[in-house]
Amino acid sequence: MRKRFLLISTIFVLSAFTLAACGKKSPSSPEASSETTEEATTEEPTTEDTTEKETPVSTATEATKSSTEEVSTASKKDEQAKPKTATGTYNGFADTNSVEIELSNGNFETFLVNDDDVKTALSKKSEGSKITFTYGAVEGQANKEILSVK
């Protein structure tokens, strides 16, 4: 009889501890953090002017529209136009088919490189070296293509 009493009382005490432990909210639980946040946000008003000024926020579509308006792709007419010559600082390959060049006016531009002879000539140049090159438009591309390097 005594063993049965001890077993039942032990089960009862363990159950009480388990329920008590599960009922408490730990500091990392979501419920506890929302209470903490609510307490932190209930501040007494001050006499200072704390109103926020509204600023217009552009949407993602507006940002996309403005960025796509600036970038235009070349047409067949652009591709058939006479190639241009420019001078700039060679900054290296951006990937296997394009290079970055700082033009003499200070703008950075990425140019396509499709010709193997041009790729070889550019790979022999060191980054930061001045180069003179001819480039032209490629139909359907925003970036121009380097046709030759001097």
C-alpha positions in Angstrom: 0.0 0.0 0.0 2.8 2.4 0.8 4.5 1.7 -2.5 1.3 2.5 -4.3 1.0 5.8 -2.4 4.6 6.8 -3.2 4.1 6.0 -6.9 0.9 8.0 -7.2 2.3 10.9 -5.2 5.5 10.9 -7.4 3.5 10.9 -10.6 1.3 13.7 -9.2 4.4 15.9 -8.2 6.1 15.3 -11.6 2.9 16.2 -13.4 2.6 19.4 -11.4 6.2 20.4 -12.2 5.7 19.6 -15.9 2.5 21.7 -16.1 4.1 24.5 -14.2 7.1 24.5 -16.5 5.1 24.4 -19.6 2.9 27.3 -18.4 5.7 29.7 -18.0 6.8 31.8 -20.9 10.5 31.9 -21.6 12.2 35.1 -22.7 12.7 33.6 -26.2 9.2 32.6 -26.8 7.1 34.6 -29.2 4.4 35.4 -26.6 7.0 36.7 -24.2 8.7 38.9 -26.8 5.4 40.4 -27.9 4.6 41.3 -24.3 8.1 42.8 -23.9 7.6 44.8 -27.1 4.2 46.1 -25.9 5.7 47.2 -22.6 8.5 49.0 -24.4 6.2 50.9 -26.7 4.0 52.2 -24.0 5.9 55.4 -23.2 4.6 58.6 -21.7 4.2 61.4 -24.2 6.8 64.1 -24.2 6.4 67.8 -24.9 8.7 67.6 -27.9 7.2 67.5 -31.4 7.8 63.9 -32.5 5.6 63.8 -35.6 7.2 62.2 -38.5 7.2 63.8 -41.9 5.7 61.7 -44.6 8.0 61.1 -47.6 6.8 59.5 -50.8 8.0 56.0 -51.3 8.3 54.6 -54.8 7.0 51.2 -55.5 9.0 48.4 -57.2 7.2 49.0 -60.4 8.1 52.7 -60.4 11.7 51.8 -59.8 11.7 49.3 -62.6 10.0 51.7 -65.0 12.6 54.4 -64.3 15.5 52.0 -64.7 14.2 50.4 -67.9 13.6 53.8 -69.4 17.2 54.7 -69.0 18.6 51.5 -70.6 17.8 51.0 -74.3 18.8 48.1 -76.5 20.4 48.6 -79.8 18.5 48.3 -83.0 19.6 46.9 -86.4 20.2 50.5 -87.5 22.5 51.1 -84.5 24.4 47.9 -85.3 25.0 49.0 -88.9 26.4 52.4 -87.8 30.1 53.2 -88.1 32.1 51.9 -85.1 33.4 54.5 -82.6 36.9 54.8 -81.1 37.4 55.5 -77.4 40.1 55.7 -74.8 39.8 54.5 -71.2 41.3 52.6 -68.3 40.9 48.8 -68.6 39.6 47.4 -65.3 39.5 43.7 -66.2 37.0 41.1 -67.2 33.6 41.2 -65.5 32.8 37.7 -66.7 34.0 35.5 -69.6 32.4 37.7 -72.3 32.5 41.3 -70.9 35.0 43.8 -69.6 34.7 46.9 -67.5 36.4 50.1 -68.8 36.5 53.5 -67.2 36.1 55.9 -70.1 38.1 59.2 -70.3 35.0 61.1 -69.2 35.0 59.2 -65.9 32.0 56.9 -66.6 32.3 53.2 -66.1 30.9 51.0 -68.8 30.7 47.3 -69.5 31.5 46.1 -73.0 30.9 42.8 -74.6 33.8 40.8 -76.0 33.0 38.1 -78.5 36.0 38.0 -80.7 38.8 35.6 -79.5 41.6 37.9 -80.8 40.2 40.8 -78.7 39.8 38.5 -75.6 43.5 37.5 -76.0 44.6 41.1 -76.5 42.7 42.2 -73.4 43.9 39.3 -71.2 47.5 40.4 -72.0 46.7 43.9 -70.7 47.1 44.6 -67.0 44.3 46.1 -65.0 44.6 49.8 -64.7 46.3 50.2 -68.1 45.1 52.8 -70.6 43.7 51.3 -73.8 42.3 52.7 -77.1 39.5 50.6 -78.6 36.8 50.6 -81.2 33.3 49.5 -80.4 29.9 49.2 -81.9 26.4 48.3 -81.0 24.9 44.8 -81.1 21.3 44.5 -82.0 19.1 43.6 -79.0 21.9 44.3 -76.5 22.3 47.2 -74.1 26.1 46.9 -73.9 28.2 47.7 -76.8 30.8 45.2 -78.2 34.6 45.9 -78.4 35.6 45.2 -82.0 39.4 45.9 -81.7 42.0 47.0 -79.1 45.1 49.1 -79.8 
